Amino acid sequence: MTIEGGYVEGQLRELAPQVLAAVVRHHGDFDACEDAVQEALLAAATQWPSEGVPANPKGWLITVASRRRIEVWRSEAARVRREEAVAALAPTEVANVSSVDDTLLLLLLCCHPELTSPSQVALTLRAVGGLTTAEIARAYLVPEATIAQRISRAKARIKASGAEFRLPPNAELPERLASVLHVLYLIFNEGHTASSGAALNRVELSGEAIRLARQLWAQLPDEGEVVGLLALLLLTDARRPARTTPEGDLVALAEQDRALWDRAAIAEGIALIEATLPTAMPGPYQLQAAIAAVHDEAATYDDTDWEQILGLYDILDLLAPGPMVTLNRIVALAMVQGPLAGLEKLADVENEPALAGHHRVEAVRAHLLDLAGDHEAARVHYRLAAKATLSAPEQRYLEGRASQ
């Protein structure tokens, strides 16, 4: 029986982090185990479409990866000294495969605090997401060698740090979990609005971030910020079908056909955040999810409850201030108090280091000038914003507004 390659690819991507976690738990040495698992995944991708998926695919992969790990071990220069130890490391048999899902441990390991954010992202996508080095390089529009080097250095740094494959001490867990959430959010944002290139979306990244957030939620269902992140990603991604034209041009929120929004994702996101907010300690992801929910619940742009959104941004600005929070709050303020109030606030913050020179400052200024009726000045700032962005769809949109 032959099986479609897409089915096998999806199953392998789902199993990859579980298999890697199991092999690392059994053998240690993340770097060597990661290579062994990659070889097992490659063998499965070659064999399964023609020979069929084994009854226990996870066990099959763990067995093949473990055997490969031991083969490599035996071929090393110190083979003679290690024979005794190797003999004790019998391959994990299918029947003994643990049902424990160690994806959380793997995420925590890949988001080790000694790694930079780009390294955490690359290693997470490779080890937990199952993306190849080439796929990650394409997604981030950088040379494959750069990603390979980034992953290699990350693994070396983890090894040098002496990090173990286990839950961090309770005192470190909140910070480590915050890193995991941050990395997943970075991955999603790059997929939702690519920072450069010809396409507005990189669905492979946003979809992967949602999948990994689901896995994290499955293991930590009572963590408010984990629920908040998953809800935020669902509620934001739900608008993706209406964010671009068939030609790939950007469609602003006010002009989107809301009939195209993914109602199932919106319902799921709203249910998640409504169940969490009354009981969990409020956090940035929950607040952003609540803001996204207010947008998604509005039947039309004019029906948007901007006062509620401004109130939520006020709280978010206190809990987790940041440049994008500042800009988004200014837009909400302008929708409640008028564009002149927004322009005045923008003038107060535009020279802050995190905002100075950012194309979104010019885009927001142009939008508010438009709302204020000063269309000639708005055109000037739309053009400035268009020149500063590296995203082709954003450039076309901003230039289009400037020409109106």
QUILIN-V248935 format. One record per residue. N is the residue number from 0. NEAR is the number of other C-alpha atoms within 8 Angstrom. Layout:
n=N near=NEAR
n=N near=NEAR
This chain:
n=0 near=5
n=1 near=7
n=2 near=10
n=3 near=7
n=4 near=8
n=5 near=6
n=6 near=8
n=7 near=13
n=8 near=9
n=9 near=8
n=10 near=8
n=11 near=11
n=12 near=11
n=13 near=10
n=14 near=9
n=15 near=14
n=16 near=15
n=17 near=12
n=18 near=12
n=19 near=13
n=20 near=13
n=21 near=11
n=22 near=14
n=23 near=12
n=24 near=8
n=25 near=6
n=26 near=7
n=27 near=9
n=28 near=8
n=29 near=9
n=30 near=9
n=31 near=8
n=32 near=16
n=33 near=10
n=34 near=8
n=35 near=12
n=36 near=15
n=37 near=9
n=38 near=10
n=39 near=13
n=40 near=11
n=41 near=8
n=42 near=8
n=43 near=9
n=44 near=12
n=45 near=8
n=46 near=9
n=47 near=12
n=48 near=13
n=49 near=9
n=50 near=8
n=51 near=10
n=52 near=8
n=53 near=7
n=54 near=4
n=55 near=7
n=56 near=8
n=57 near=9
n=58 near=11
n=59 near=10
n=60 near=13
n=61 near=17
n=62 near=12
n=63 near=9
n=64 near=15
n=65 near=13
n=66 near=9
n=67 near=11
n=68 near=11
n=69 near=11
n=70 near=8
n=71 near=8
n=72 near=9
n=73 near=10
n=74 near=7
n=75 near=7
n=76 near=4
n=77 near=6
n=78 near=10
n=79 near=5
n=80 near=6
n=81 near=9
n=82 near=9
n=83 near=7
n=84 near=7
n=85 near=11
n=86 near=7
n=87 near=6
n=88 near=7
n=89 near=6
n=90 near=8
n=91 near=9
n=92 near=8
n=93 near=10
n=94 near=5
n=95 near=6
n=96 near=9
n=97 near=5
n=98 near=4
n=99 near=4
n=100 near=7
n=101 near=10
n=102 near=12
n=103 near=9
n=104 near=11
n=105 near=13
n=106 near=11
n=107 near=12
n=108 near=10
n=109 near=10
n=110 near=14
n=111 near=11
n=112 near=7
n=113 near=7
n=114 near=11
n=115 near=7
n=116 near=7
n=117 near=7
n=118 near=11
n=119 near=14
n=120 near=13
n=121 near=12
n=122 near=12
n=123 near=12
n=124 near=11
n=125 near=12
n=126 near=14
n=127 near=13
n=128 near=13
n=129 near=12
n=130 near=10
n=131 near=7
n=132 near=10
n=133 near=7
n=134 near=8
n=135 near=14
n=136 near=13
n=137 near=10
n=138 near=9
n=139 near=6
n=140 near=7
n=141 near=8
n=142 near=8
n=143 near=11
n=144 near=6
n=145 near=9
n=146 near=13
n=147 near=9
n=148 near=8
n=149 near=11
n=150 near=11
n=151 near=8
n=152 near=8
n=153 near=12
n=154 near=10
n=155 near=9
n=156 near=10
n=157 near=13
n=158 near=11
n=159 near=7
n=160 near=7
n=161 near=6
n=162 near=8
n=163 near=4
n=164 near=10
n=165 near=5
n=166 near=7
n=167 near=8
n=168 near=6
n=169 near=6
n=170 near=6
n=171 near=8
n=172 near=10
n=173 near=8
n=174 near=7
n=175 near=13
n=176 near=9
n=177 near=8
n=178 near=11
n=179 near=11
n=180 near=10
n=181 near=8
n=182 near=12
n=183 near=12
n=184 near=10
n=185 near=9
n=186 near=12
n=187 near=15
n=188 near=10
n=189 near=13
n=190 near=14
n=191 near=14
n=192 near=9
n=193 near=13
n=194 near=7
n=195 near=8
n=196 near=10
n=197 near=7
n=198 near=10
n=199 near=16
n=200 near=9
n=201 near=13
n=202 near=8
n=203 near=8
n=204 near=13
n=205 near=15
n=206 near=10
n=207 near=10
n=208 near=12
n=209 near=12
n=210 near=8
n=211 near=11
n=212 near=12
n=213 near=9
n=214 near=9
n=215 near=11
n=216 near=12
n=217 near=7
n=218 near=7
n=219 near=8
n=220 near=9
n=221 near=5
n=222 near=9
n=223 near=14
n=224 near=11
n=225 near=13
n=226 near=15
n=227 near=17
n=228 near=14
n=229 near=13
n=230 near=15
n=231 near=15
n=232 near=11
n=233 near=13
n=234 near=16
n=235 near=9
n=236 near=10
n=237 near=12
n=238 near=12
n=239 near=10
n=240 near=9
n=241 near=12
n=242 near=11
n=243 near=12
n=244 near=9
n=245 near=5
n=246 near=5
n=247 near=9
n=248 near=12
n=249 near=12
n=250 near=11
n=251 near=7
n=252 near=7
n=253 near=5
n=254 near=7
n=255 near=9
n=256 near=7
n=257 near=9
n=258 near=4
n=259 near=8
n=260 near=11
n=261 near=9
n=262 near=7
n=263 near=6
n=264 near=11
n=265 near=13
n=266 near=8
n=267 near=10
n=268 near=15
n=269 near=11
n=270 near=8
n=271 near=11
n=272 near=14
n=273 near=8
n=274 near=8
n=275 near=11
n=276 near=11
n=277 near=6
n=278 near=6
n=279 near=8
n=280 near=6
n=281 near=9
n=282 near=10
n=283 near=10
n=284 near=10
n=285 near=17
n=286 near=13
n=287 near=11
n=288 near=16
n=289 near=11
n=290 near=11
n=291 near=11
n=292 near=12
n=293 near=12
n=294 near=9
n=295 near=9
n=296 near=6
n=297 near=10
n=298 near=8
n=299 near=7
n=300 near=9
n=301 near=4
n=302 near=7
n=303 near=10
n=304 near=9
n=305 near=9
n=306 near=8
n=307 near=8
n=308 near=11
n=309 near=12
n=310 near=8
n=311 near=11
n=312 near=13
n=313 near=9
n=314 near=8
n=315 near=13
n=316 near=11
n=317 near=7
n=318 near=8
n=319 near=7
n=320 near=9
n=321 near=7
n=322 near=8
n=323 near=6
n=324 near=11
n=325 near=10
n=326 near=11
n=327 near=9
n=328 near=11
n=329 near=11
n=330 near=11
n=331 near=12
n=332 near=12
n=333 near=14
n=334 near=9
n=335 near=9
n=336 near=8
n=337 near=9
n=338 near=12
n=339 near=9
n=340 near=10
n=341 near=14
n=342 near=12
n=343 near=8
n=344 near=9
n=345 near=12
n=346 near=8
n=347 near=7
n=348 near=8
n=349 near=9
n=350 near=8
n=351 near=7
n=352 near=5
n=353 near=6
n=354 near=11
n=355 near=9
n=356 near=5
n=357 near=9
n=358 near=11
n=359 near=7
n=360 near=14
n=361 near=12
n=362 near=12
n=363 near=10
n=364 near=12
n=365 near=14
n=366 near=9
n=367 near=15
n=368 near=14
n=369 near=10
n=370 near=8
n=371 near=8
n=372 near=6
n=373 near=9
n=374 near=8
n=375 near=6
n=376 near=9
n=377 near=15
n=378 near=12
n=379 near=10
n=380 near=12
n=381 near=15
n=382 near=11
n=383 near=10
n=384 near=15
n=385 near=13
n=386 near=7
n=387 near=8
n=388 near=11
n=389 near=8
n=390 near=13
n=391 near=12
n=392 near=12
n=393 near=12
n=394 near=13
n=395 near=11
n=396 near=11
n=397 near=13
n=398 near=11
n=399 near=8
n=400 near=9
n=401 near=11
n=402 near=6
n=403 near=4
